[in-house]
Amino acid sequence: MNFPVQAITLDLDDTLWPFAPIGARIDLVLHEWMRENSPATAEMYPVAAMRELRERLYHAHPHLHHDLSALRRLTLHEALHTSGASLDLLEPAYEVFFAARNQVECYPDAIDALARIAARVPVAALSNGNADLERIGLAHHFAFQLGAREHGAAKPEASIFHAACTRLGVAPAQVLHVGDHADMDVAGAIAAGLRGCWINRDAATWTHPQLQPDLQFDTLTGLADWLDANLDAAASRST
């Protein structure tokens, strides 16, 4: 499939790295920190109970679904307050969370493919999560990072895709959004007028009969190869 791509917006969690091991490590690191700094909180909220609290607060505060950092602070505040701990521990606990959240292990193909893609077209990170590319050490591959918290709305809302296109200075139809999530990434991007590329690492089944991804690969390397072939072909046609 050939179409013009002048820029790319790229999801982060489960596209560049798997999130599940990060989430599991966050739970353990935070619990260990609570055991040392607020034993009463650790006793009242072992890992499973803290996870349940986080889920309950997520469902109770839909207006914060675009701001996972605020929801995390709300969870920590509730756990500390309910267990009688000092709220002075809130920000230190959040920093422990944030440090663990940004200890990522990229998929084996991701960093090399990202470098190849970014050498071809501008790439903007577009994420509902709260990863920090500066901390992770990958910011130099990106024109900018736009998160749902910063924007005020999360994917699949069209406005966050359009905001990224505006900052890139490229019309939506010439921007390819790349991500792992069929609904929030691919269908959301297509509905917003962008092209959609599904990074389907797990051989999942596409479930949108009215929409189809413009591209689908099981690694980012597949996209890098596609860009190389298609941009080179486009350049040769124009000369």
C-alpha positions as CSV (number, residue, x, y, z in Angstrom):
1,M,0.0,0.0,0.0
2,N,1.5,3.3,-1.0
3,F,0.4,6.7,0.5
4,P,2.3,9.8,1.5
5,V,3.8,9.9,5.0
6,Q,5.3,13.2,6.0
7,A,5.4,12.5,9.8
8,I,4.6,9.8,12.3
9,T,2.9,9.9,15.7
10,L,4.0,6.9,17.9
11,D,2.5,5.3,20.9
12,L,4.9,4.3,23.7
13,D,3.6,1.6,26.1
14,D,3.3,-1.8,24.5
15,T,4.6,-0.3,21.2
16,L,8.2,0.5,22.2
17,W,8.3,-1.6,25.4
18,P,5.9,-4.0,27.2
19,F,4.1,-2.3,30.1
20,A,3.1,-5.4,32.1
21,P,6.6,-6.0,33.6
22,I,6.8,-2.3,34.4
23,G,3.5,-2.3,36.2
24,A,4.4,-5.4,38.2
25,R,7.7,-3.9,39.3
26,I,6.0,-0.6,40.3
27,D,3.7,-2.5,42.6
28,L,6.6,-4.4,44.3
29,V,8.9,-1.4,44.6
30,L,6.2,0.8,46.1
31,H,5.2,-1.9,48.6
32,E,8.8,-2.3,49.7
33,W,9.1,1.5,50.1
34,M,6.0,1.6,52.1
35,R,7.2,-1.2,54.3
36,E,10.3,0.8,55.1
37,N,8.7,4.3,55.4
38,S,5.1,3.6,56.4
39,P,4.6,0.1,57.8
40,A,1.0,0.8,58.6
41,T,0.2,1.6,55.0
42,A,2.1,-1.5,53.7
43,E,0.1,-3.6,56.2
44,M,-3.3,-2.1,55.2
45,Y,-2.5,-2.1,51.5
46,P,-0.4,-5.1,50.4
47,V,0.1,-5.3,46.6
48,A,-3.3,-6.7,45.7
49,A,-5.1,-4.2,47.9
50,M,-3.2,-1.3,46.5
51,R,-4.0,-2.4,43.0
52,E,-7.7,-2.8,43.9
53,L,-7.7,0.7,45.4
54,R,-6.1,2.1,42.3
55,E,-8.8,0.4,40.1
56,R,-11.6,1.6,42.3
57,L,-10.4,5.2,42.2
58,Y,-9.9,5.0,38.4
59,H,-13.6,4.0,38.0
60,A,-14.7,6.6,40.5
61,H,-13.0,9.5,38.7
62,P,-13.6,9.3,35.0
63,H,-12.7,13.0,34.6
64,L,-9.1,12.0,35.4
65,H,-8.7,9.1,33.0
66,H,-6.5,11.3,30.8
67,D,-4.2,12.0,33.8
68,L,-2.7,8.8,35.2
69,S,-0.2,10.8,37.3
70,A,-3.1,12.5,39.1
71,L,-4.8,9.2,39.6
72,R,-1.6,7.7,41.0
73,R,-1.2,10.6,43.5
74,L,-4.9,10.2,44.4
75,T,-4.3,6.5,45.2
76,L,-1.2,7.2,47.3
77,H,-3.0,10.0,49.1
78,E,-5.9,7.7,49.9
79,A,-3.7,4.9,51.1
80,L,-1.6,7.1,53.3
81,H,-4.5,9.0,54.7
82,T,-6.6,5.9,55.5
83,S,-3.7,4.1,57.2
84,G,-2.9,7.2,59.4
85,A,0.4,8.0,57.7
86,S,1.9,11.4,57.2
87,L,0.9,13.0,53.9
88,D,4.5,14.3,53.7
89,L,5.2,10.9,52.3
90,L,3.0,11.5,49.2
91,E,5.6,13.1,47.0
92,P,8.5,10.9,48.0
93,A,6.2,7.9,47.3
94,Y,5.2,9.3,43.9
95,E,8.9,9.8,43.0
96,V,9.6,6.1,43.8
97,F,6.7,5.2,41.5
98,F,7.9,7.5,38.8
99,A,11.4,6.2,38.8
100,A,10.2,2.7,38.6
101,R,7.7,3.6,35.8
102,N,10.5,4.9,33.7
103,Q,12.7,1.8,34.0
104,V,11.7,0.3,30.7
105,E,13.1,-2.6,28.6
106,C,12.3,-2.0,25.0
107,Y,11.3,-4.8,22.6
108,P,14.4,-6.2,20.9
109,D,13.6,-4.5,17.6
110,A,12.4,-1.2,18.9
111,I,15.4,1.1,19.4
112,D,17.1,0.3,16.1
113,A,13.8,0.6,14.2
114,L,12.9,3.8,16.0
115,A,16.3,5.3,15.0
116,R,15.7,4.3,11.3
117,I,12.2,5.7,11.3
118,A,13.2,9.0,12.9
119,A,16.0,9.4,10.3
120,R,13.3,9.3,7.6
121,V,10.5,11.5,9.0
122,P,9.7,13.5,12.1
123,V,8.3,11.4,14.9
124,A,6.2,12.6,17.8
125,A,5.4,10.5,20.8
126,L,1.6,10.4,21.5
127,S,0.7,8.6,24.6
128,N,-2.1,8.2,27.2
129,G,0.5,7.1,29.7
130,N,3.0,9.0,31.8
131,A,6.4,7.8,30.6
132,D,9.1,10.4,30.4
133,L,11.3,10.0,27.3
134,E,14.0,12.2,28.8
135,R,14.3,9.9,31.8
136,I,14.2,6.9,29.6
137,G,16.9,8.3,27.3
138,L,15.0,8.1,24.0
139,A,13.8,11.8,23.7
140,H,16.5,12.5,21.0
141,H,14.6,10.4,18.5
142,F,11.4,12.5,18.8
143,A,10.4,15.9,17.6
144,F,8.3,16.2,20.8
145,Q,6.2,14.2,23.3
146,L,2.5,14.9,23.7
147,G,0.7,13.2,26.6
148,A,-3.0,12.9,27.4
149,R,-2.3,14.8,30.7
150,E,-0.7,17.7,28.9
151,H,-3.3,17.8,26.2
152,G,-6.4,17.4,28.5
153,A,-7.9,14.4,26.6
154,A,-6.8,10.9,25.8
155,K,-6.7,8.8,22.7
156,P,-9.0,7.9,20.9
157,E,-10.3,11.5,21.1
158,A,-9.7,13.1,17.8
159,S,-8.4,16.3,19.4
160,I,-5.1,14.8,20.7
161,F,-4.3,13.4,17.2
162,H,-5.1,16.8,15.7
163,A,-3.0,18.6,18.3
164,A,0.0,16.5,17.4
165,C,-0.5,17.1,13.6
166,T,-0.7,20.9,14.3
167,R,2.5,20.8,16.2
168,L,4.1,18.8,13.4
169,G,2.8,21.2,10.8
170,V,1.5,18.3,8.7
171,A,-2.0,17.6,7.5
172,P,-3.6,14.6,9.3
173,A,-4.0,12.7,6.0
174,Q,-0.2,12.7,5.7
175,V,0.5,11.6,9.3
176,L,0.8,7.9,10.1
177,H,-0.1,7.0,13.7
178,V,1.6,3.9,14.9
179,G,0.5,1.9,18.0
180,D,-0.4,-1.4,19.5
181,H,-4.0,-0.7,20.5
182,A,-6.6,-1.5,17.9
183,D,-9.2,1.0,19.4
184,M,-7.3,3.8,21.0
185,D,-4.4,3.9,18.5
186,V,-5.5,2.6,15.1
187,A,-9.2,3.1,14.9
188,G,-8.9,6.4,16.8
189,A,-6.3,7.7,14.4
190,I,-8.3,6.7,11.3
191,A,-11.4,8.3,12.7
192,A,-9.4,11.5,13.2
193,G,-8.3,11.5,9.6
194,L,-4.8,10.1,10.0
195,R,-3.4,6.9,8.6
196,G,-3.2,4.0,11.1
197,C,-0.5,1.4,11.5
198,W,-1.1,-1.5,13.8
199,I,1.9,-3.0,15.6
200,N,0.3,-6.4,16.3
201,R,3.0,-8.3,18.2
202,D,0.7,-10.9,19.6
203,A,-1.1,-11.9,16.4
204,A,-4.4,-10.5,17.7
205,T,-7.5,-10.5,15.5
206,W,-8.7,-7.2,14.1
207,T,-12.3,-6.5,15.3
208,H,-13.4,-3.4,13.4
209,P,-15.3,-4.6,10.3
210,Q,-15.9,-1.0,9.1
211,L,-12.3,0.0,9.4
212,Q,-9.0,-1.5,8.4
213,P,-5.5,-0.5,9.4
214,D,-3.6,1.1,6.6
215,L,-0.5,-0.9,7.6
216,Q,0.0,-3.8,10.0
217,F,3.3,-5.3,11.2
218,D,4.4,-7.6,14.0
219,T,7.5,-5.4,14.8
220,L,8.6,-1.8,14.3
221,T,11.3,-3.2,12.0
222,G,8.5,-4.0,9.5
223,L,7.4,-0.3,9.5
224,A,11.1,0.8,9.1
225,D,11.5,-1.5,6.1
226,W,8.2,-0.2,4.6
227,L,9.3,3.4,5.0
228,D,12.6,2.8,3.5
229,A,11.1,1.1,0.5
230,N,8.2,3.5,-0.1
231,L,10.1,6.8,0.6
232,D,12.9,5.7,-1.7
233,A,10.4,4.7,-4.4
234,A,8.7,8.1,-4.0
235,A,12.0,9.9,-4.3
236,S,13.0,8.0,-7.4
237,R,9.6,8.8,-9.0
238,S,10.1,12.5,-8.4
239,T,13.5,12.7,-9.9
